[in-house]
Amino acid sequence: MGNPKHNKRTTKGTKAPELKEGAWLAVIRIRGAPKMSVQSEQTLHHLHLPRRHSCVILKNTPGTRGMIKKVNNYIAWGEVSDDIVKQLESKAHKNTVKGSFGLKSPKKDLARKGIKLPKNSGGALGFHKDIGKLIARMM
């Protein structure tokens, strides 16, 4: 079975990043819907992330961070600058869903170990300090 403290697939025990209140957060849906709980699917719907590789820009509030924490195993997210937001608004395909942008698959792989592991274990999920680079590769 192994020690649960060393399970690579969970993000429990990792320290939450220090983010400025009111800053902009980019949230990108990485994984699809198979075997997803109804609660996670509804949370992604409320975040306006209808399908894979869709992106939304949200204000950093406690409610938003709570929803992000709930679906952290399906998304990549991070703090973005105003320049990235302007590039996204000008270049990315605007979805019919309110505030959602359609992105392409990244030019390089999403991560070295795939889309099922968190960023701190070599995967693509969870908090990214350099989310702007990922968005640039997906535009």
C-alpha positions as protocol buffer text, in pm:
chain_id: "A"
residue {
  index: 1
  type: MET
  ca { x: 0 y: 0 z: 0 }
}
residue {
  index: 2
  type: GLY
  ca { x: 268 y: 249 z: 91 }
}
residue {
  index: 3
  type: ASN
  ca { x: 279 y: 548 z: 313 }
}
residue {
  index: 4
  type: PRO
  ca { x: -6 y: 794 z: 236 }
}
residue {
  index: 5
  type: LYS
  ca { x: 226 y: 1086 z: 311 }
}
residue {
  index: 6
  type: HIS
  ca { x: 432 y: 994 z: 6 }
}
residue {
  index: 7
  type: ASN
  ca { x: 144 y: 954 z: -238 }
}
residue {
  index: 8
  type: LYS
  ca { x: 238 y: 1156 z: -547 }
}
residue {
  index: 9
  type: ARG
  ca { x: -119 y: 1197 z: -670 }
}
residue {
  index: 10
  type: THR
  ca { x: -242 y: 1413 z: -385 }
}
residue {
  index: 11
  type: THR
  ca { x: -163 y: 1775 z: -314 }
}
residue {
  index: 12
  type: LYS
  ca { x: -245 y: 1755 z: 57 }
}
residue {
  index: 13
  type: GLY
  ca { x: 26 y: 1891 z: 278 }
}
residue {
  index: 14
  type: THR
  ca { x: 154 y: 2135 z: 17 }
}
residue {
  index: 15
  type: LYS
  ca { x: 164 y: 2494 z: 129 }
}
residue {
  index: 16
  type: ALA
  ca { x: -80 y: 2728 z: -42 }
}
residue {
  index: 17
  type: PRO
  ca { x: 89 y: 2997 z: -251 }
}
residue {
  index: 18
  type: GLU
  ca { x: 92 y: 3354 z: -126 }
}
residue {
  index: 19
  type: LEU
  ca { x: -124 y: 3556 z: -364 }
}
residue {
  index: 20
  type: LYS
  ca { x: -234 y: 3917 z: -356 }
}
residue {
  index: 21
  type: GLU
  ca { x: -600 y: 3969 z: -277 }
}
residue {
  index: 22
  type: GLY
  ca { x: -780 y: 4115 z: -580 }
}
residue {
  index: 23
  type: ALA
  ca { x: -515 y: 4001 z: -831 }
}
residue {
  index: 24
  type: TRP
  ca { x: -611 y: 3821 z: -1152 }
}
residue {
  index: 25
  type: LEU
  ca { x: -601 y: 3442 z: -1165 }
}
residue {
  index: 26
  type: ALA
  ca { x: -594 y: 3239 z: -1486 }
}
residue {
  index: 27
  type: VAL
  ca { x: -761 y: 2900 z: -1460 }
}
residue {
  index: 28
  type: ILE
  ca { x: -719 y: 2642 z: -1740 }
}
residue {
  index: 29
  type: ARG
  ca { x: -910 y: 2316 z: -1747 }
}
residue {
  index: 30
  type: ILE
  ca { x: -662 y: 2037 z: -1820 }
}
residue {
  index: 31
  type: ARG
  ca { x: -857 y: 1715 z: -1772 }
}
residue {
  index: 32
  type: GLY
  ca { x: -1186 y: 1597 z: -1919 }
}
residue {
  index: 33
  type: ALA
  ca { x: -1504 y: 1467 z: -1759 }
}
residue {
  index: 34
  type: PRO
  ca { x: -1477 y: 1084 z: -1744 }
}
residue {
  index: 35
  type: LYS
  ca { x: -1492 y: 951 z: -1387 }
}
residue {
  index: 36
  type: MET
  ca { x: -1543 y: 1302 z: -1249 }
}
residue {
  index: 37
  type: SER
  ca { x: -1773 y: 1353 z: -952 }
}
residue {
  index: 38
  type: VAL
  ca { x: -2091 y: 1550 z: -1006 }
}
residue {
  index: 39
  type: GLN
  ca { x: -1977 y: 1808 z: -751 }
}
residue {
  index: 40
  type: SER
  ca { x: -1651 y: 1870 z: -940 }
}
residue {
  index: 41
  type: GLU
  ca { x: -1836 y: 1892 z: -1270 }
}
residue {
  index: 42
  type: GLN
  ca { x: -2076 y: 2151 z: -1126 }
}
residue {
  index: 43
  type: THR
  ca { x: -1787 y: 2352 z: -981 }
}
residue {
  index: 44
  type: LEU
  ca { x: -1616 y: 2360 z: -1322 }
}
residue {
  index: 45
  type: HIS
  ca { x: -1946 y: 2471 z: -1473 }
}
residue {
  index: 46
  type: HIS
  ca { x: -1967 y: 2758 z: -1221 }
}
residue {
  index: 47
  type: LEU
  ca { x: -1608 y: 2854 z: -1307 }
}
residue {
  index: 48
  type: HIS
  ca { x: -1716 y: 2874 z: -1676 }
}
residue {
  index: 49
  type: LEU
  ca { x: -1480 y: 2595 z: -1784 }
}
residue {
  index: 50
  type: PRO
  ca { x: -1697 y: 2382 z: -2015 }
}
residue {
  index: 51
  type: ARG
  ca { x: -1429 y: 2170 z: -2185 }
}
residue {
  index: 52
  type: ARG
  ca { x: -1061 y: 2086 z: -2192 }
}
residue {
  index: 53
  type: HIS
  ca { x: -818 y: 2367 z: -2274 }
}
residue {
  index: 54
  type: SER
  ca { x: -1070 y: 2636 z: -2188 }
}
residue {
  index: 55
  type: CYS
  ca { x: -938 y: 2927 z: -1985 }
}
residue {
  index: 56
  type: VAL
  ca { x: -1103 y: 3189 z: -1768 }
}
residue {
  index: 57
  type: ILE
  ca { x: -966 y: 3496 z: -1590 }
}
residue {
  index: 58
  type: LEU
  ca { x: -1102 y: 3542 z: -1238 }
}
residue {
  index: 59
  type: LYS
  ca { x: -1055 y: 3787 z: -952 }
}
residue {
  index: 60
  type: ASN
  ca { x: -864 y: 3644 z: -656 }
}
residue {
  index: 61
  type: THR
  ca { x: -1128 y: 3619 z: -383 }
}
residue {
  index: 62
  type: PRO
  ca { x: -1179 y: 3366 z: -103 }
}
residue {
  index: 63
  type: GLY
  ca { x: -1478 y: 3216 z: -287 }
}
residue {
  index: 64
  type: THR
  ca { x: -1282 y: 3174 z: -608 }
}
residue {
  index: 65
  type: ARG
  ca { x: -991 y: 3013 z: -425 }
}
residue {
  index: 66
  type: GLY
  ca { x: -1234 y: 2773 z: -255 }
}
residue {
  index: 67
  type: MET
  ca { x: -1373 y: 2661 z: -591 }
}
residue {
  index: 68
  type: ILE
  ca { x: -1021 y: 2627 z: -732 }
}
residue {
  index: 69
  type: LYS
  ca { x: -919 y: 2414 z: -434 }
}
residue {
  index: 70
  type: LYS
  ca { x: -1218 y: 2186 z: -492 }
}
residue {
  index: 71
  type: VAL
  ca { x: -1125 y: 2114 z: -857 }
}
residue {
  index: 72
  type: ASN
  ca { x: -747 y: 2141 z: -821 }
}
residue {
  index: 73
  type: ASN
  ca { x: -706 y: 1788 z: -967 }
}
residue {
  index: 74
  type: TYR
  ca { x: -857 y: 1897 z: -1301 }
}
residue {
  index: 75
  type: ILE
  ca { x: -709 y: 2243 z: -1360 }
}
residue {
  index: 76
  type: ALA
  ca { x: -390 y: 2444 z: -1386 }
}
residue {
  index: 77
  type: TRP
  ca { x: -401 y: 2792 z: -1236 }
}
residue {
  index: 78
  type: GLY
  ca { x: -185 y: 3084 z: -1137 }
}
residue {
  index: 79
  type: GLU
  ca { x: -157 y: 3458 z: -1102 }
}
residue {
  index: 80
  type: VAL
  ca { x: -133 y: 3652 z: -1429 }
}
residue {
  index: 81
  type: SER
  ca { x: -31 y: 4003 z: -1520 }
}
residue {
  index: 82
  type: ASP
  ca { x: -244 y: 4255 z: -1707 }
}
residue {
  index: 83
  type: ASP
  ca { x: -29 y: 4201 z: -2019 }
}
residue {
  index: 84
  type: ILE
  ca { x: -122 y: 3833 z: -2036 }
}
residue {
  index: 85
  type: VAL
  ca { x: -490 y: 3918 z: -1989 }
}
residue {
  index: 86
  type: LYS
  ca { x: -476 y: 4165 z: -2281 }
}
residue {
  index: 87
  type: GLN
  ca { x: -298 y: 3910 z: -2503 }
}
residue {
  index: 88
  type: LEU
  ca { x: -555 y: 3650 z: -2416 }
}
residue {
  index: 89
  type: GLU
  ca { x: -842 y: 3883 z: -2498 }
}
residue {
  index: 90
  type: SER
  ca { x: -692 y: 3978 z: -2834 }
}
residue {
  index: 91
  type: LYS
  ca { x: -556 y: 3642 z: -2958 }
}
residue {
  index: 92
  type: ALA
  ca { x: -756 y: 3359 z: -2801 }
}
residue {
  index: 93
  type: HIS
  ca { x: -1084 y: 3226 z: -2938 }
}
residue {
  index: 94
  type: LYS
  ca { x: -1375 y: 3357 z: -2730 }
}
residue {
  index: 95
  type: ASN
  ca { x: -1619 y: 3079 z: -2633 }
}
residue {
  index: 96
  type: THR
  ca { x: -1991 y: 3128 z: -2614 }
}
residue {
  index: 97
  type: VAL
  ca { x: -1968 y: 3057 z: -2241 }
}
residue {
  index: 98
  type: LYS
  ca { x: -1947 y: 3380 z: -2042 }
}
residue {
  index: 99
  type: GLY
  ca { x: -1586 y: 3492 z: -1999 }
}
residue {
  index: 100
  type: SER
  ca { x: -1429 y: 3169 z: -2122 }
}
residue {
  index: 101
  type: PHE
  ca { x: -1150 y: 3151 z: -2380 }
}
residue {
  index: 102
  type: GLY
  ca { x: -1081 y: 2852 z: -2600 }
}
residue {
  index: 103
  type: LEU
  ca { x: -713 y: 2761 z: -2617 }
}
residue {
  index: 104
  type: LYS
  ca { x: -530 y: 2512 z: -2838 }
}
residue {
  index: 105
  type: SER
  ca { x: -326 y: 2218 z: -2719 }
}
residue {
  index: 106
  type: PRO
  ca { x: 16 y: 2340 z: -2605 }
}
residue {
  index: 107
  type: LYS
  ca { x: 299 y: 2341 z: -2859 }
}
residue {
  index: 108
  type: LYS
  ca { x: 509 y: 2128 z: -2625 }
}
residue {
  index: 109
  type: ASP
  ca { x: 370 y: 1876 z: -2381 }
}
residue {
  index: 110
  type: LEU
  ca { x: 179 y: 2007 z: -2083 }
}
residue {
  index: 111
  type: ALA
  ca { x: 419 y: 1844 z: -1841 }
}
residue {
  index: 112
  type: ARG
  ca { x: 689 y: 1586 z: -1822 }
}
residue {
  index: 113
  type: LYS
  ca { x: 480 y: 1333 z: -1626 }
}
residue {
  index: 114
  type: GLY
  ca { x: 141 y: 1406 z: -1781 }
}
residue {
  index: 115
  type: ILE
  ca { x: -194 y: 1545 z: -1675 }
}
residue {
  index: 116
  type: LYS
  ca { x: -266 y: 1322 z: -1377 }
}
residue {
  index: 117
  type: LEU
  ca { x: -1 y: 1450 z: -1136 }
}
residue {
  index: 118
  type: PRO
  ca { x: 33 y: 1788 z: -962 }
}
residue {
  index: 119
  type: LYS
  ca { x: 292 y: 2043 z: -1075 }
}
residue {
  index: 120
  type: ASN
  ca { x: 517 y: 1982 z: -773 }
}
residue {
  index: 121
  type: SER
  ca { x: 548 y: 1613 z: -877 }
}
residue {
  index: 122
  type: GLY
  ca { x: 633 y: 1688 z: -1240 }
}
residue {
  index: 123
  type: GLY
  ca { x: 275 y: 1694 z: -1370 }
}
residue {
  index: 124
  type: ALA
  ca { x: 54 y: 1967 z: -1511 }
}
residue {
  index: 125
  type: LEU
  ca { x: -214 y: 2013 z: -1245 }
}
residue {
  index: 126
  type: GLY
  ca { x: -241 y: 2271 z: -970 }
}
residue {
  index: 127
  type: PHE
  ca { x: -67 y: 2602 z: -908 }
}
residue {
  index: 128
  type: HIS
  ca { x: 180 y: 2734 z: -1169 }
}
residue {
  index: 129
  type: LYS
  ca { x: 406 y: 3030 z: -1096 }
}
residue {
  index: 130
  type: ASP
  ca { x: 462 y: 3062 z: -1471 }
}
residue {
  index: 131
  type: ILE
  ca { x: 104 y: 3018 z: -1595 }
}
residue {
  index: 132
  type: GLY
  ca { x: 169 y: 3297 z: -1848 }
}
residue {
  index: 133
  type: LYS
  ca { x: 419 y: 3077 z: -2031 }
}
residue {
  index: 134
  type: LEU
  ca { x: 167 y: 2795 z: -2049 }
}
residue {
  index: 135
  type: ILE
  ca { x: -101 y: 3031 z: -2184 }
}
residue {
  index: 136
  type: ALA
  ca { x: 144 y: 3167 z: -2445 }
}
residue {
  index: 137
  type: ARG
  ca { x: 217 y: 2811 z: -2565 }
}
residue {
  index: 138
  type: MET
  ca { x: -157 y: 2741 z: -2592 }
}
residue {
  index: 139
  type: MET
  ca { x: -259 y: 3054 z: -2789 }
}
